[in-house]
């Protein structure tokens, strides 16, 4: 019960300071794999007319073009695609 009294009492900071330091404990770590080198890119594609274009093929050719463009510089890590958004504002 002394543990609960110390935590609930006025000396919460003192109790926290007396706790064993996490860095002092031996921990085993899993080997990690490093991410591929290079710049991380976000792909943004768009098509303005839903009525005359296919979303899948439009996204695919734009993404392929983007992948070819950045091939020696990095990789795409996230993707955004808008449809029905015109370049011109009324």
C-alpha positions as CSV (number, residue, x, y, z in Angstrom):
1,X,0.0,0.0,0.0
2,X,2.9,2.3,0.5
3,X,3.3,2.5,-3.3
4,X,-0.3,3.7,-3.8
5,X,0.1,6.2,-1.0
6,X,3.3,7.6,-2.6
7,X,1.7,8.0,-6.0
8,X,-1.5,9.5,-4.6
9,X,0.4,11.7,-2.1
10,X,2.0,15.1,-2.5
11,X,5.4,13.7,-3.5
12,X,4.5,12.5,-7.0
13,X,7.5,14.1,-8.5
14,X,9.8,12.5,-6.0
15,X,8.3,9.1,-6.6
16,X,8.8,9.5,-10.3
17,X,12.4,10.6,-9.9
18,X,13.1,7.5,-7.7
19,X,11.9,5.1,-10.5
20,X,14.6,3.1,-12.2
21,X,15.9,4.8,-15.4
22,X,14.8,3.1,-18.6
23,X,18.2,3.7,-20.2
24,X,19.9,1.6,-17.5
25,X,18.0,-1.5,-18.4
26,X,19.4,-3.9,-21.0
27,X,17.0,-4.1,-23.9
28,X,17.2,-6.3,-26.9
29,X,16.3,-4.7,-30.1
30,X,15.0,-6.2,-33.3
31,X,17.1,-5.5,-36.3
32,X,15.6,-2.8,-38.4
33,X,15.7,-2.4,-42.1
34,X,16.7,1.0,-43.4
35,X,14.3,2.7,-45.8
36,X,15.6,3.1,-49.4
37,X,17.8,6.1,-49.8
38,X,16.5,9.2,-51.6
39,X,13.8,11.8,-51.3
40,X,10.3,10.9,-50.3
41,X,7.7,12.2,-52.7
42,X,3.9,12.6,-52.6
43,X,2.1,12.0,-55.9
44,X,-0.8,14.3,-56.8
45,X,-2.9,13.5,-59.8
46,X,-6.0,15.1,-61.2
47,X,-8.6,14.8,-63.9
48,X,-10.9,17.6,-64.7
49,X,-13.7,15.8,-66.6
50,X,-15.3,12.8,-65.0
51,X,-17.6,12.3,-68.0
52,X,-14.9,11.9,-70.6
53,X,-12.0,10.2,-68.7
54,X,-11.5,6.9,-66.8
55,X,-10.2,7.4,-63.3
56,X,-8.1,4.3,-63.2
57,X,-6.3,4.8,-66.5
58,X,-5.8,8.5,-65.9
59,X,-4.3,7.9,-62.5
60,X,-2.1,5.0,-63.8
61,X,-0.5,7.0,-66.6
62,X,0.1,10.0,-64.4
63,X,1.6,7.9,-61.7
64,X,3.8,6.0,-64.2
65,X,5.1,9.3,-65.6
66,X,5.8,10.6,-62.0
67,X,7.6,7.3,-61.1
68,X,9.8,7.6,-64.3
69,X,10.5,11.3,-63.5
70,X,11.8,10.6,-59.9
71,X,13.3,7.2,-60.5
72,X,16.9,8.1,-59.7
73,X,16.0,10.6,-57.0
74,X,13.7,8.8,-54.6
75,X,10.3,7.2,-54.3
76,X,6.6,8.0,-53.9
77,X,5.4,7.3,-50.4
78,X,1.8,8.6,-50.6
79,X,-0.7,9.3,-53.3
80,X,-3.5,11.8,-53.8
81,X,-5.9,12.0,-56.8
82,X,-8.7,14.5,-57.4
83,X,-11.4,14.1,-60.0
84,X,-13.7,16.8,-61.3
85,X,-11.4,19.6,-60.5
86,X,-10.7,22.1,-63.3
87,X,-7.5,24.1,-63.7
88,X,-9.6,27.2,-64.5
89,X,-11.6,29.0,-61.9
90,X,-14.9,30.5,-63.1
